[in-house]
Amino acid sequence: MSKTIRLGTRLRYPITIVRLLKTPGEQIKKQEPLLEYSFKWKREIVDEIGGNTRQEEQTTTVTWDSPADGELTKWHITEGQRIVADRPCMVVKEECPHAVQFGGLCAMCGKDMTEVNWAAETRDTARAPIHMVHDQTYLTVSEDHAQRTEAKLQRRLLHSRKLSLVVDLDQTIIQACIDPTVGEWQKDPSNPNYESVKHVKSFQLEDGPSDLARRCSYYIKTRPGLEDFLNRISQMYEMHVYTMGTRAYAQNVARVVDPQGRLFGNRVISRDENGNMFAKDLQRLFPVSTHMVVIIDDRSDVWPRNRPNLIKVSPYEFFKGIGDINSSFLPKRQDLLTSDATPNGSSKKGKAQELRQMAEKIDATLNAGGEMTGGDDPALTKLQLEEQERAFEKQINDRPLQVLQEKLDKEDEEAEKATVHSEDGSESRSSSPPPHRHRVLQDDDTELKYLEKHLTYLHQTYYAEYDSNCGSHATNGNVDLTLVPDVGRILEELKGQVLQGFKIVLSGVLPRGIDIYRSEIGLQIMSFGADLLPKIRNDVTHLVVNTSQPGREKLFDARCRPHIKIVSQEWLADCFSRWEAVDETPYLFTTRLVGEEEPGDKPKGDDMIIGDDTNGEAENTMPNGKRSKGLKLKLIAAPGHTRKPKPVGDGDEDDSEDSDDSEIEEGLLPEDLPDGQVSPIDSLKTFNWDSADAELAEFLASGSSDEEEDNEDDEDDEDDDASDDVDYVKNEEDQEISSSSDNSRKRRARRSRSRSKTASPSSPSRKRKSHDDEEEAGTESGGGDESPTKKLRRTKSQRASSLRNQYVADEDEPQQGDHSGLPTPLGTDDADAKQQKEVNASPVPIEEGGEEDDDLDFDEAELEAEFEREFEREFDKVGAEAQAEEDGLRQGDMDGADTEKG
Amino acid sequence: MFFLHNLERRVTLHPSYFGRNMHELVTTKLVKDVEGTCAGDYYIIAVMDTFDVSEGRILPGSGLAEFTVGYRAVVWRPFKGEVIDAVTHTVNPHGFFAQAGPLRLFVSSHLMPDEIQYDASATPAQFTNNADIVIEQGTHVRVKIIGLRTEVGEMWAIGSINGDFLGCLQA
């Protein structure tokens, strides 16, 4: 237990050893002086009379104190030696290496390790930094000790010809749920699910994470055939439980699965001891070598560092729709290979984002390293606990299983009715007893069968290789651990043969914007030896499509190459779970999509069927008259887009898009439309883009100088935005109906005039307004085929001005379609109101304003009222003038509008 | 080792409890608060009686009344070198954990007689000398405390069964 001790970095090098105070063989204690050394330093001397400073070199001799206890065995330095940098100076034989520590105490000598000593640079607790015990975070060991313990373990395993197997619980060997419905079904033999839930075990957690979790029962369904599986596997593997549930949960489940404690013993680790909420890590249990460890888990993303050792099993889903009750801490899973996963575009995007964030978090926590304090960020942990609590509550209250069963019952009933209705005597249904109900819970999982096969195979291969390694030097008892093969490598080799030579393209399986080479499914495909390609090429062998959401392009491409097998994703899932290239026939995807051509025809990918509903937005982004579909998709796909490395030999280099999904590539190139279909953007071809550009330029230019004046507008905008979404749709319709209403335009023009009176005369916003007026008049006269760009712009501004629209309605004017394309300030409203008042003595405008603002914040309403009053006052001054000019202007306007229209 | 110890504690009482039986309530609250806790280097096992409940003082701001209560309690303080009986809790390759009342002890494999070895293949795992001594979960052991460390509300101890009359207790 000799330890070499260094001088340390805190000394003022260079130093000279003056005297050694101890001789080898003497006992030394911490903080005892061991040697004297001298060093030189500059001292600043201030001459107070002269006022100048000079430096004088001084030599000081000090002692160096022992940072360790024990017996001094050897000096590495001699008296008189000059030392320029930190170096080893002596060897001490320590009584205790403090290699095992428990709660800050050395477990070997009982000394307190947390004492901070000025003589030592490092703390004694740092000497045992490794956690390797399953159920404790207080017990730590040194590297040396960990190595020895693990070597011992490996010898023992080799001796009994076993491997270590780390088993996940949730959805791997069991599924848990807390839906109280299960308990009710268990008590009710007449329930169709009674047979299924009969063997579901349950327990309650006394020390659950929350009050709620303590009260509810956990129902545990073991995977079919689990008991036999575990019994047989335990002959070949020493099993550990590694779960993201709490300790109490893990222990209770272990008791359900293994009542005698024969299989797992106390080798159970839960998230309480894991030290990381997001990831599992084999190094937590096997800090030195993972050469003999295999993992079975239903999620591969929680094992970022131990992928090679992982056998991913398909998640066990007995309680439909419940998932993993302990997964609220983990990132959302992305690797589901079932066709019913049909998230829409936006949520997929969100998920991808979330995944990325989570991954960053995981990285961060991994980098933060060995801190085993249980929580990473206490606030975050708390948040997640709350989230879990919410999920629990939801499950208890919503009873998803019951809902599902009711739905199924209803379907049954309807089917029953239908058969009765048809009165078809030979109906197969009539043979089954009428009260037969379908059940939600089907226990038809076969994964463990395959899993057992794989594990057995792996075990055999491993020991075959080990035996051939040992071969010649068959030394009994004393095993050479360097001969131990790496099970991770063997596993990769075995898996790599499964789909060797397959070239697979995915379509519609992954959300857009995700790098297929880094996605779960992509990694898995590659781990099974297949090549993953981004797009259809001639040497592609399989196209895997999401049967509920097939991407069109790739599908059509593949259809014209008969050698490509188009299969559903279940094929992939089955290949993964069976470790063999499953026969594709039952999985072939033969459904024809809407608008699909006969096979053999040159596919025309760009039908309008998919794109139709999105075109309305697409056109808005088009500054030229070209076909816009491709561009729009490109724009959407662009943010957060990670470009894939292009496979070598990919001929199609001009395509810079992520070609994971279909339309993107094709859409970039404008193509002929199929006959008889009119693109909704055809009208754009005739649209004068120059005027739009000019307008935009003007709008942008005027924006800054306009600000002051527009303040009120903005306020209006904000107020209205919330309440306006509903009527703006209506307004749009109205607009089409009464778009050519002269009256409204007159009013608008009048307003802009009167406004220009109240505001500064040279305001650019006025210019904008009148410009707008022209613009609008032009399009309106154009009738129905106005450009969607304009429509959007108009609807936008309509939202802003709807307050006034409402006001117009109040005035009982028949034409609702009074739409200026502009946000109009309240002041103008007021002016109008005032005029109105003068004419038909309607209520005071302030009151009106107040009414309109009823649903707004009180403060804002008040503020607005104040504004209005101010405007009124101002208006009174100019009112007379305005009135005088009004008539003349109105006349002029009408003329102007007429000419515009013409 | 057990002691009868005179202690003092400040107990606060919510205004809604002000009334005739205030002192009873104070005692109840005291018992609830302190029994079973670790106060530095000893555990308070049981409160015997309260012998002095001071006049209540209203705390400014909150309205709670604060009483200074003198009480006698049975406390247990483990000492370094003391020999105590404990029950084995879990066994792992580095040693085993044993529970002596509220105190959790760790007995490292270094502090066992040489002939006692870890046996992982047994179910459950155990330390054994392949003869009469078997230490597994639930086994009663007599250990000597060789190290103690206290923190607020927590205590850690290292035990040893390396010595005469220490180790497995035959029933």
Interface residues (C-beta under 8 A of the other chain):
Chain A: V100 F102 G103 G104 L105 C106 A107 M108 C109 G110 K111 D112 T114 V133 H134 D135 Q136 Y138 L139 V141 H145 T149 K152 L153 R156 S160 E238 Q260 G261 R262 G265 N266
Chain B: K80 T90 V91 N92 P93 H94 G95 F97 F106 S108 H110 L111 A120 S121 T123 P124 A125 Q137 I145 I146 G147 L148 R149 E154 W156 A157 I158 S160
